[in-house]
Amino acid sequence: MDFMHKENLIQAGVHYLQGSQACAEGALTAGCSVYAGYPITPATEVMEHAAWRFPQVGARLIQMEDEIASASVLLGASLAGAKAVTATSSPGFSLMQEVISYAIMAEIPFVIVDVQRPGPGQGYITASQEDVMQARWGHHGEGSAIALAPSSVQEMFDFTIEAFNLAETWRTPVLLMTEETVAHMRERFTVPPRESLRILERKKPQDLGIAPQDYLPWGHDTVSPLAAWGEGYAFNCVGLVHLEDGNVTKYGTEMHHHCIKRIKDKIDGHVEDIARLETFFLDDCEHLVICYGSVFRTAIEAVREAREAAGLKIGLVRMVTLWPFAEKKLRQCIGKTGTVFVPEMNMGMMLHPITEALRDCCDRIIPIPELGKLHTPELILSTLYKELQ
């Protein structure tokens, strides 16, 4: 980021922007210097704002011929030492899965913003949460993912910064699973003073005193230091199963297992450090609503009304991090409860890991599906009243 014009970054204070615009500003604030993209509704506004703002800050933006090429640019940009980002929507997200899989294996950090729209196929261009399972299981092979779910313009800014911090810390691609609802929303948000922001950078071998001849691209630590091309640390970047030094010729099943297990354990072994939940009204709750993303906005309103108007003892858990799934934290925070309601803008996707996690912690789990639009508080309330009164 040394070559960037930091004085042109968004200034501290109150701003009024679209969620997509706040996302692009958050990327720049995090030190992102490369945007590669292909326009697709409803994610186009992220790229549109980036096309205006990235050059002002001295960052680079390139429009590629498709989503596969856009994601591939992130590989090279990141290996050259840059923080890199792209934004897409659901059909384009499908095309990026091969790059995501490669980046998990080669441990290449970058951020993909998925402004979800309904599917399958082209589906439509309205609001959706239908990619949340693809975020975890869409790429081929093993390897865990990190995915965040913002619910506001403020969080589009904050979570974009957090996504880069997670990518750089864990040397992995990170997914910002947002929705048309949040991306096209306009509201006030606050940019804190720059000195109070937490901006993390990747570990480099030279910073750890590792000489070029001793460098192991996939060794030294749980998260290996990542050298940038052109800094004197030569290594082959491979998508094949490899040893710590990158050797792919000494293949064996033991070597295969060691390589994949290390990559998987890097995330799954640190769920408590990565995954976040937010809880509301759990002290006296007898029943529970679990949600994520923009559904949190109407769910919290419904829960408050159910408590105040009907006296129902309803608590709420919001999943800030979708993946890795915070099963231990979820079980610890709720203990034992009655009925669990899961409103989602799909037919019930995160319902499955929630059901597995709460297998012995609740009496029953009821989905509240919605397609193509955000739940109204009335829809959630009608289900609560029908099942509990």
PyMOL commands that set and color helices and strands:
alter all, ss='L'
color gray80, all
select helices_A, chain A and resi 6-8+19-29+44-57+67-79+90-95+97-106+132-137+153-170+180-183+194-196+205-208+212-214+253-268+271-274+295-310+327-334+351-357+377-388
alter helices_A, ss='H'
color red, helices_A
select strands_A, chain A and resi 13-18+32-37+60-63+83-88+110-116+146-148+173-179+186-191+277-280+287-291+314-319+321-323+339-344+364-369
alter strands_A, ss='S'
color yellow, strands_A
deselect
rebuild
show_as cartoon
